[in-house]
Amino acid sequence: MRLMRRSSLILLLAVALVSCAKHEATEGAEHADHTATAASSATTSSNTSSAPATAAAALANTQYGNGASGYLAAPTDAGKHPAIIVIHEWWGLDDWIRQQADRFRDQGYVVLAVDLYRGHAAKSPEEAHELMRGLPEDRALADMKAAFDFLAARPDVDPQHIGVIGWCMGGGYALALTTNEPRLAASSINYGRLVTDENTIAKIKAPILGNFGGKDRGIAPADVKAFDAALKKQGKTADIKIYDNSGHAFMNPNNKEGYVAADANDAQARIDRFFGQTLRAKIPNS
């Protein structure tokens, strides 16, 4: 039974990754102007940090699990905190992802941005595509689940209030973790690959917030609506929004052609409220 469950999981992730790869191929123009920034912020080793000098910098390069690593940003005040697992785009664990981790840290969350590429980051769309296609699906899921276990075991984390967020490729993997980690308390999926299979949807326990672009050429609005309908059919808690005037990766300002400031700010405000309601509000004295 365990072998069958593992096989079905790997198949699900494989389908999602192949679909995402096809999607990224159609989104090259929207990502093209991100290349220079990605190259300047790329990290070539999980033990070499280009993170900003913040209170979390000393904890930035963290090893956990079986060879997994990530960028850890933690508040310095005492007590237990809610936590967030951050999952990067196809570029890898770059400066923009670290900035998101630091931003959540400043709001009072313990944050672990996983490095699914384990020390590699893309300098071009072609390299990003190659890294994404070469990512072992079972290892990616294992790294994310290990991230949850790592956070849950920390003395400064309330294990009942751990959420996940991802963008682009990371959005799809955030959903994969959501369908395979019932202890998650919240999941934010931003223009990531979706699923509608009834058995997969049934495994979701956490409330979901989704932000998508109406002009996204890979994740069509019809697919987003089908995902939303599948969630609601099974009584799942979900808040899905489609931004009609935005395309893929509209939240990342490094995406010069596709970034839409108004929609990005609105989506970020929705995320902040969502995590505030699902993670922070339930913790006394948080």
Secondary structure, 3 states (H helix, E strand, C coil): CHHHHHHHHHHHHHHHHHHHHHHHHHCHHHHHHHHHHHHHHCCCCCCCCCCCCCCCHHHCEEEECCCEEEEEECCCCCCCEEEEEEECCCCECCHHHHHHHHHHHHCCCEEEEECCCCCCECCCHHHHHHHHHCCCHHHHHHHHHHHHHHHHHCCCEEEEEEEEEEECHHHHHHHHHHCCCCCCCEEEEECCCCCCCHHHHHCCCCCEEEEEECCCCCCCHHHHHHHHHHHHHCCCCEEEEEECCCCCCCCCCCCCCCCCHHHHHHHHHHHHHHHHHHHHCCCCCC
